[in-house]
Amino acid sequence: MRLATIKFKGEEHLAICQKSEFFRIKDLNKAFQSQWPDSMDILMKTDQLFQLNKWYGLEGKYELDKLQHLFINRKECTYAPLYRHPSKIWGIGLNYRAHAKDL
């Protein structure tokens, strides 16, 4: 499962990226009567990321394919920061020793 925060019609939304489109968590909640948080920070703080990923892997990706009318094309939105107020800054993919001074 790939997640992104997107800016769509002036508002930021947490969305699942599927193919070249986005499916807002807000729309997922309406379609499946669920209550997933609509921001990455709340999703992580409430420890629901694992459950969302599990749902997506077991059935979500197939169920979302049936709701094409709710998908947002990448051309209709822009990326926003995934996580607004991180408690740490992560250096993913860096060799720590070689880049320690950069961090």
N, C-alpha and C positions, 0 to 999 in steps of 0.2 A: 504494500500500500504506500502510495506517495501522497504526502500532504503539502499544501501550500496555502499561504495567506494571499488572497487576491483582493484587488480593489475593483469593485464592480458598481457602476452607477453611483460613485462617490462614497461608497461604504466598504469597509474591510470585512472579509469573510474567510473563515477557515474552509478549505475545500479539499476534496479528494481529487487527485489528478488521475484521469483515466484516458488513455490514448492521447489525443490532442485537445481534450476538453476537461472542464472542471465541473464537479458536482458539489454544490455548497452543503455544508453540514446542516445549515438552516433548512434546506429543502429536504435533506435526508430525514430530519426529525419529523417534518410534516408527513412525508410519504410513508414512513414506517412507524409512526407514533412512538418515536424514541426521544431521548433527552440528552444527546451528546452535546458537550459544550461547543460553542461557536468560536472559540479562540484557542490557540495552541497552548498558551500559558495556563489557562484554566483546565484544559484537557490533561496536561501533565501534572498540575498541582493536585488534581482530584484522582490521579492514578487511573484514568479511564482510557488512556492511549492503548494499553495492552488489550482491553476488551474490544475497542473499536477495530483494532488490527485483526483480532481473532474473528470477529463478525465478518469483516471484509473478506478475509481469506476463506472462510467456510461458505458464505452465501452472498455477501454484499456485492462483490464484483459482478456476479451474475444477475442479481436483482437490479443493480444500477443500469445494466445494459437495457433493461426493459423500460427505463424512464428517460429515453433520449430527449424528450421534450423539455426536460429540466436541466440539461447540460448547458454549460456556458462555453462558447468557443474561445480559444486563447486570444483571438483578435479582438474580443469584446471587453477584455479586462487587462489589468497590469498586475505584476507581482508586487507584494508588500512584504515587509519583514515578517518572517515566520513567527518570530517570538519577540515581542516588543521590549520586555524588561528582563533580560537574562540575569541570573545571579552570578553566572560565570560566563566567560567568553571561551568558546571551544575552538581549538585549532585542529579540526578534523583533516586527516590526510597529510599532515606535516610530520617530518622526521623531527622529533623534539630536540635532539642535540644540535642538529644542523640549523634549526630555526628558533632556538630558545631566545635569542636576543631580539628576534622579530616580534615575539609575543610580549 
